[in-house]
Amino acid sequence: MPGQIVTLDFHVTSECSQDCPYCWGPQDYERPVDTEAALRIIDRVAALGIRRIVFTGGDPLKRDDVARLIRHAKASGLEVALSTTGDALTREFLRDAAADVDLISLPLDGSNEAVNARTKEPDHFGAVMRALEWLREYPDVDVKVCTPVTCHNLDDVPNILRLVERYAESTDARVFYNIFQAFPRAMFDVDWSELLVGDDEFADLERRLAGRAGVHVNFLSHATLDRLYAMVFPDGSLVVPQGDVYRSFGPFLAIDDLDAVLKASPFDAAKHQRHSRGWEKRGCRR
């Protein structure tokens, strides 16, 4: 029977082509679990009745076996999402793997190269635009664009939303837009004073952009983001972040009663389930 968790994020690598100053993904895991261990983790996720697995990182496309992991997850009855920077996404990968992917998530920090490059590497904006163009050929793959709101792009978010709305008009795929308040959580030292947008500023942004009908927009504040996620890190450990603390509960494959572990953790199951409803895939088997 399904338990507390609907979606599990599997950080299959910490390698990434980007060096985002607000990143709260895993860092410096030089020996992530091998293919066979990753497949066992996927099997365990499916056996627990979890509906959806998100392959993320780092950038999951840095793993040579990610297409195999995706195919295995889909064959196991899971809904499959891929969260990638877009830099390494290719037509060849999409031809090989898109049939087994339900959603692809791409980050966009600006509506143009100049703004995007304030927090992303040069030419990242162009890579995402190419990825979006290619994804028009796969209307069964939902598209999610994500923007972390920082001091560097606060004024540009309405322009990014217009870009996403125009894209939604040009594709038959479902399109979502996540606007989230950059979270003060990282596995490295960060000068947050140069990045963070205050709660009032973020709430004002939400008020100004609420009600747009062109695309499904999801606003994620600090309060919403905290205790929202359960993750398997590259070394195979179960991690539930709270605030700026990463709470590890040991190897995921060694956990006999996941619900009991989650109940003893900071994980907010009710919030997690509410958030997950908006992404349910039409016709999903679970």
C-alpha positions in Angstrom: 0.0 0.0 0.0 1.2 3.5 -0.7 2.7 5.3 2.3 3.6 8.8 3.2 5.7 9.5 0.2 4.5 10.0 -3.4 7.7 11.3 -5.1 11.3 10.3 -4.3 14.3 12.3 -5.6 17.2 10.0 -6.6 20.4 12.1 -6.8 22.3 9.7 -9.0 25.4 11.9 -9.2 26.8 15.1 -7.8 28.6 15.9 -11.0 27.3 19.0 -12.8 28.3 21.4 -15.6 26.9 24.3 -13.5 28.2 25.9 -10.4 25.0 27.6 -9.1 25.7 29.7 -6.0 22.4 28.7 -4.4 22.7 24.9 -5.1 21.5 22.6 -2.3 22.2 19.4 -4.2 24.8 16.9 -3.0 28.4 17.8 -3.4 31.6 15.9 -4.0 30.4 12.3 -4.1 33.2 10.7 -6.1 31.9 7.2 -5.9 28.1 7.2 -6.4 26.3 3.8 -6.2 27.0 1.6 -9.2 24.5 0.5 -11.8 23.4 -2.6 -10.0 22.9 -0.8 -6.7 21.0 1.9 -8.5 18.7 -0.7 -10.1 18.0 -2.2 -6.7 17.1 1.2 -5.3 14.7 1.7 -8.1 13.2 -1.7 -7.4 12.8 -0.8 -3.8 11.1 2.5 -4.6 8.6 0.6 -6.8 8.0 -2.1 -4.2 7.2 0.5 -1.5 4.3 1.9 -3.6 6.0 5.2 -4.3 4.4 6.6 -7.5 7.1 8.8 -8.9 10.9 8.8 -9.1 12.9 11.9 -10.1 16.4 11.3 -11.5 18.4 14.3 -10.5 21.9 15.3 -9.3 24.0 17.2 -10.0 23.0 16.5 -13.5 21.9 12.9 -14.0 23.0 13.1 -17.6 26.5 12.9 -16.3 25.9 9.2 -15.7 26.5 6.9 -18.6 23.8 4.5 -17.4 21.0 7.0 -16.8 19.0 5.9 -19.8 19.1 2.3 -18.5 18.0 3.5 -15.1 15.1 5.4 -16.7 14.0 2.4 -18.7 14.1 0.2 -15.6 12.1 2.6 -13.6 9.4 2.9 -16.2 9.3 -0.9 -16.6 8.8 -1.1 -12.8 5.6 0.9 -13.1 7.0 4.2 -11.8 6.2 7.6 -13.2 9.6 9.0 -14.3 10.9 12.5 -14.1 14.3 13.8 -15.2 15.7 17.0 -13.7 18.7 18.2 -15.8 20.5 21.4 -16.4 19.9 20.9 -20.1 23.5 21.4 -21.0 24.1 17.7 -21.8 20.6 17.0 -23.3 20.8 15.8 -26.9 18.5 14.7 -29.7 20.1 11.3 -29.5 19.3 10.9 -25.8 15.7 12.0 -26.4 15.3 9.5 -29.2 16.6 6.8 -26.9 14.9 7.6 -23.6 11.9 10.0 -24.2 9.4 7.2 -24.5 10.2 6.2 -20.9 10.2 9.8 -19.4 7.0 11.4 -18.2 8.5 14.8 -17.3 11.7 16.7 -18.0 12.6 19.6 -15.7 14.9 22.4 -16.9 16.3 25.4 -14.9 16.0 28.9 -16.3 17.4 31.8 -14.2 16.7 34.6 -16.7 14.7 35.5 -19.8 17.8 36.1 -21.8 21.5 35.1 -21.8 22.6 38.2 -19.9 20.4 37.7 -16.9 20.7 33.9 -16.9 24.5 34.1 -16.9 24.5 36.0 -13.6 24.0 32.6 -11.8 24.5 30.1 -14.6 27.5 29.3 -16.9 27.8 31.1 -20.2 25.6 29.7 -23.0 23.3 27.9 -20.6 20.4 29.9 -21.7 20.9 28.8 -25.3 21.2 25.1 -24.2 17.8 25.3 -22.5 16.2 27.0 -25.5 17.5 24.2 -27.7 16.2 21.6 -25.3 12.8 23.2 -25.3 12.8 23.2 -29.1 13.6 19.5 -29.3 11.0 18.6 -26.7 8.2 19.9 -29.0 8.8 16.7 -30.9 7.7 14.7 -27.7 4.3 16.0 -26.7 3.8 13.1 -24.3 6.7 14.4 -22.2 5.6 17.0 -19.7 7.9 20.0 -19.4 8.7 21.9 -16.2 10.7 25.1 -16.2 12.1 26.1 -12.8 13.4 29.5 -11.7 15.2 30.0 -8.4 14.3 33.6 -7.4 17.4 35.6 -6.2 18.5 39.2 -6.0 19.9 38.7 -9.5 16.7 37.9 -11.3 13.8 39.1 -9.2 12.8 41.8 -11.6 13.1 39.5 -14.6 10.8 36.7 -13.4 7.7 38.2 -15.1 9.7 38.1 -18.4 10.6 34.5 -17.8 7.0 33.7 -17.2 6.0 35.3 -20.5 8.7 33.2 -22.2 7.3 30.0 -20.7 3.7 31.0 -21.6 4.7 31.6 -25.2 6.4 28.2 -25.2 3.3 26.5 -23.8 1.3 28.0 -26.7 3.7 26.3 -29.2 3.6 22.8 -27.9 1.1 20.0 -27.2 2.9 18.9 -24.1 1.7 20.0 -20.6 3.9 22.8 -19.4 4.5 23.8 -15.7 6.5 26.7 -14.3 8.0 26.5 -10.8 9.0 29.8 -9.2 10.8 29.1 -6.0 12.5 31.3 -3.4 16.2 30.4 -3.3 16.6 28.4 -0.2 19.4 29.1 2.3 20.7 25.6 2.3 24.0 24.3 0.8 26.8 21.8 1.3 29.4 24.5 0.8 29.9 28.1 2.2 27.6 30.7 0.6 27.3 34.4 1.1 23.5 34.4 1.2 23.3 38.2 1.6 24.2 38.4 -2.1 21.4 36.1 -3.1 18.4 35.8 -1.0 15.0 37.5 -1.7 13.0 38.3 1.4 9.7 36.7 2.2 7.8 40.0 1.6 9.4 40.4 -1.8 8.6 36.8 -2.8 5.0 37.2 -1.6 4.7 40.4 -3.6 6.0 38.6 -6.7 3.4 35.9 -6.2 0.6 38.5 -5.9 1.7 40.2 -9.1 1.9 37.0 -11.1 -1.0 35.1 -9.6 -3.9 34.2 -11.9 -2.0 33.8 -15.1 -3.9 31.3 -17.2 -1.3 30.5 -19.9 0.6 27.9 -17.9 0.4 26.1 -14.6 2.5 28.2 -12.2 3.6 26.9 -8.8 5.1 29.3 -6.2 7.4 27.7 -3.6 8.4 29.9 -0.7 11.0 29.0 2.0 8.1 27.7 4.2 6.8 25.5 1.4 10.2 24.1 0.4 11.3 23.1 3.9 10.8 19.5 4.9 9.1 18.9 1.5 11.6 16.4 0.1 12.9 12.9 0.8 16.0 12.0 -1.2 18.3 9.2 -2.0 21.8 10.7 -2.3 24.5 9.4 -4.7 26.0 7.1 -2.0 22.6 5.4 -1.6 21.7 7.1 1.7 18.2 8.4 2.6 18.3 12.2 3.3 15.6 14.5 4.6 16.7 18.2 4.7 15.4 20.6 7.3 16.5 24.2 7.2 20.2 24.1 6.3 20.7 20.6 7.9 20.9 17.5 5.8 19.6 14.6 8.0 20.8 11.2 6.8 19.0 8.0 7.8 21.5 5.5 6.5 21.4 3.3 3.4 18.0 3.4 1.7 18.2 -0.3 0.9 18.8 -1.1 4.5 15.6 0.6 5.7 12.8 -2.0 6.5 10.0 0.4 7.4 10.3 3.6 5.4 7.1 5.1 6.9 8.4 4.7 10.4 11.7 6.3 9.5 9.9 9.2 7.8 7.6 9.7 10.8 10.7 10.0 13.0 12.3 12.5 10.5 11.5 16.1 9.8 9.6 15.1 6.6 6.2 16.8 6.3 4.1 14.1 4.6 0.9 16.2 4.4 2.7 19.1 2.6 4.6 16.6 0.4 1.3 14.9 -0.7 -0.4 18.2 -1.4 2.5 19.4 -3.6 2.7 16.1 -5.5 -0.9 16.1 -6.6 -0.3 18.8 -9.2 2.2 16.8 -11.2 0.2 13.5 -11.5 0.5 12.1 -15.0 -2.7 11.4 -17.0 -3.1 7.7 -17.4 -0.5 6.8 -14.9 -0.7 3.2 -13.8 -0.5 4.1 -10.1 
